[in-house]
Amino acid sequence: MDIDRIRAKVKSGEFNIRDHALIEAFKDGISVNDIIYCINNGKIIEEYPHRKRCLIFSMIGFDIPLHVVVDYSWDKEVDIVTVYIPDSNEWIKFQIRKR
């Protein structure tokens, strides 16, 4: 699924935010609005087609990187599976996984 279709689902309210995503977001001080902003303004940096998931990256504010994992295995809606602030020790510019 491409980013525009995911955005359309979110815009029309056809999405769920899983409990795990909410717990992780709130631990990091990330709001639901931040999650939606990331999806609407970010880009897909990794795809997991075998699981029908993708990883979206965006900066929120001026200095906070955010990753959002979206599951698109259902036709009618998408699920926001998890949300986290990436560790700079594991990512190059928060967009490329260090090997």
C-alpha positions as CSV (number, residue, x, y, z in Angstrom):
1,M,0.0,0.0,0.0
2,D,1.3,3.4,-0.8
3,I,1.5,6.4,1.5
4,D,-1.4,8.2,-0.2
5,R,-3.8,5.3,0.4
6,I,-2.7,5.2,4.1
7,R,-3.3,8.9,4.4
8,A,-6.7,8.7,2.8
9,K,-7.7,6.0,5.3
10,V,-6.5,8.1,8.2
11,K,-8.2,11.3,6.8
12,S,-11.5,9.4,6.5
13,G,-11.2,8.0,10.0
14,E,-10.7,4.4,8.8
15,F,-7.9,3.6,11.2
16,N,-7.3,2.2,14.7
17,I,-4.5,3.0,17.1
18,R,-3.6,-0.2,18.9
19,D,-3.2,0.0,22.7
20,H,0.5,-0.8,22.3
21,A,1.0,2.2,20.1
22,L,-0.8,4.5,22.6
23,I,1.2,3.2,25.5
24,E,4.5,3.6,23.7
25,A,3.6,7.0,22.4
26,F,2.5,8.4,25.7
27,K,5.7,7.0,27.4
28,D,7.6,9.2,25.0
29,G,5.3,12.2,25.2
30,I,3.9,11.7,21.8
31,S,0.3,12.7,21.2
32,V,-2.3,11.2,18.8
33,N,-2.0,14.4,16.8
34,D,1.7,13.8,16.5
35,I,1.0,10.3,15.2
36,I,-1.4,11.6,12.6
37,Y,1.0,14.4,11.6
38,C,3.7,11.8,11.0
39,I,1.5,9.8,8.7
40,N,0.3,12.8,6.8
41,N,3.7,14.4,6.4
42,G,6.2,11.6,6.6
43,K,7.5,9.0,4.2
44,I,7.7,5.3,4.1
45,I,11.3,4.3,5.0
46,E,10.8,0.5,5.3
47,E,8.2,-1.9,3.9
48,Y,7.4,-5.3,5.2
49,P,5.1,-6.8,2.5
50,H,5.0,-10.3,4.0
51,R,3.3,-8.7,7.1
52,K,1.5,-6.0,5.2
53,R,3.1,-3.3,7.3
54,C,5.3,-0.3,6.7
55,L,7.4,2.1,8.8
56,I,6.8,5.8,8.4
57,F,9.2,8.5,9.5
58,S,8.7,12.2,10.1
59,M,10.1,14.9,12.3
60,I,7.6,16.4,14.6
61,G,8.4,19.9,15.8
62,F,11.8,20.9,14.8
63,D,13.8,18.2,16.5
64,I,11.9,15.1,17.4
65,P,12.1,12.1,15.0
66,L,9.1,9.8,15.0
67,H,8.5,6.3,13.6
68,V,5.0,4.9,13.1
69,V,4.4,1.3,12.1
70,V,1.2,0.9,10.1
71,D,-0.5,-2.4,9.3
72,Y,-2.6,-2.4,6.1
73,S,-3.7,-6.1,6.1
74,W,-7.4,-5.1,6.3
75,D,-9.2,-3.6,3.3
76,K,-11.5,-1.3,5.3
77,E,-9.0,0.3,7.7
78,V,-5.4,0.5,8.7
79,D,-4.0,-0.1,12.2
80,I,-1.3,1.9,13.8
81,V,0.7,-0.9,15.5
82,T,3.4,1.0,17.3
83,V,5.0,4.4,17.6
84,Y,8.5,5.3,18.9
85,I,11.3,7.8,18.9
86,P,14.1,6.1,17.1
87,D,17.5,5.6,18.7
88,S,20.2,7.5,16.9
89,N,22.6,4.7,17.7
90,E,20.5,2.4,15.5
91,W,19.5,4.7,12.7
92,I,21.4,7.0,10.2
93,K,19.5,10.3,10.2
94,F,16.6,8.2,11.7
95,Q,15.8,6.9,8.3
96,I,18.3,4.2,7.4
97,R,18.8,1.2,9.8
98,K,22.4,0.8,10.8
99,R,23.6,-2.8,10.1
